[in-house]
Amino acid sequence: MPVTSPPKRCAWAGNDPDMQAYHDQEWGVPQHDSRMLWEMLVLEGFQAGLAWITVLKKREAFRKAFSGFEPKKVARFNEAKVAKLLENPGIIRSKAKIAATIQGAKIYCEMLDQGESFDQYCWSFTDGKSLRGDGKTVPAQTELSAVISKDMKRRGFKFVGPTIVYAWMQAVGIVNDHSSHCFRRKVCDAK
């Protein structure tokens, strides 16, 4: 039986099975589900100052703690719920990031009430098209991530600086930053 070599991945996927699965199945795939776009924005905000693997390993606990990231439910979280979240060892217990998530849920719901889908909003910055990185360098932020960050902050979102926004853009496929040797680069282009 011939020996097959493992697929060539972006270096950041490393050897951790969870990171590889995230890389192989999700990262860079154009996402158009509004709730999922918001979930990923929240998780990228929680990741600030930490390694992504930390958030990834806690992702299911985050989903449970934040009611499946259903914005209408999260928008109704009160001080008692915040206190309970701050005691939850399964998530990253940052009062500022929890408050930002609740505020973000309220903004998401306001947008929806005004007839603006979060999906349309997110993709409006690229006219609905996925951008393609050069496959060699991965910037920490771009002019576009700065523009999106500024607009999100204007709307009241928190933990949406240009670096967080760029990481989110990569995660949800607004930009395809898979390396040129990565087997997922062409796959994500085709989506």
Residue pairs with C-beta under 8 A, 6 or more apart in sequence:
7 24
7 183
8 181
8 182
8 183
9 20
9 23
9 24
9 182
9 183
9 184
10 23
10 177
10 178
10 179
10 182
10 184
11 179
12 19
12 23
13 19
13 20
13 22
13 23
13 24
14 20
16 53
18 53
18 56
18 57
19 52
19 53
19 56
22 56
23 184
24 184
26 171
27 170
27 171
27 178
27 184
28 170
28 171
28 173
28 176
28 177
28 178
28 184
28 188
29 172
29 173
29 188
29 191
30 130
30 172
30 173
30 174
30 188
30 191
31 37
31 40
31 172
31 173
32 119
32 123
33 119
34 108
34 117
34 118
34 119
35 69
35 70
35 71
35 118
36 69
36 172
37 118
37 119
37 122
37 172
38 69
38 71
38 104
38 105
38 108
38 118
39 63
39 69
40 168
40 171
40 172
41 104
41 157
41 160
41 168
42 62
42 66
42 69
42 101
42 104
43 55
43 59
43 62
44 164
44 165
44 167
44 168
44 171
45 97
45 100
45 101
45 158
45 159
45 160
45 164
46 55
46 62
46 91
46 92
46 94
46 97
46 101
46 159
47 54
47 55
47 164
47 167
48 97
48 159
48 161
48 164
50 92
52 167
54 92
55 62
55 92
58 90
58 91
58 92
61 88
61 90
61 91
62 69
62 90
62 91
63 69
64 90
65 85
65 88
65 90
65 91
66 74
66 101
67 73
67 74
71 104
71 105
71 108
71 109
71 112
72 105
72 109
73 105
74 101
74 102
74 105
75 102
75 105
75 106
75 108
75 109
77 85
77 102
77 105
82 95
82 98
82 99
82 102
85 91
85 93
85 98
86 93
86 95
86 98
87 93
96 158
96 159
97 159
99 158
100 157
100 158
100 159
103 156
103 157
103 158
104 157
104 158
107 155
107 156
107 157
108 118
111 117
111 118
111 121
111 155
112 118
122 172
122 174
123 174
125 144
125 147
125 148
125 151
125 174
126 144
126 174
130 173
130 174
130 175
130 176
130 188
130 189
130 191
131 144
131 174
131 175
131 176
132 175
132 176
132 189
133 175
133 176
133 177
133 178
134 180
135 178
135 179
135 180
135 181
135 182
135 185
136 179
136 180
138 170
138 177
139 166
140 163
140 166
141 161
141 162
141 163
141 165
141 166
142 162
142 166
142 175
144 169
145 162
145 163
145 165
145 166
145 169
146 162
146 165
148 160
148 165
148 169
149 160
149 161
149 162
149 164
149 165
152 160
152 165
153 160
166 175
168 174
169 175
170 177
173 188
173 191
176 185
176 188
176 189
178 184
178 185
178 188
179 185
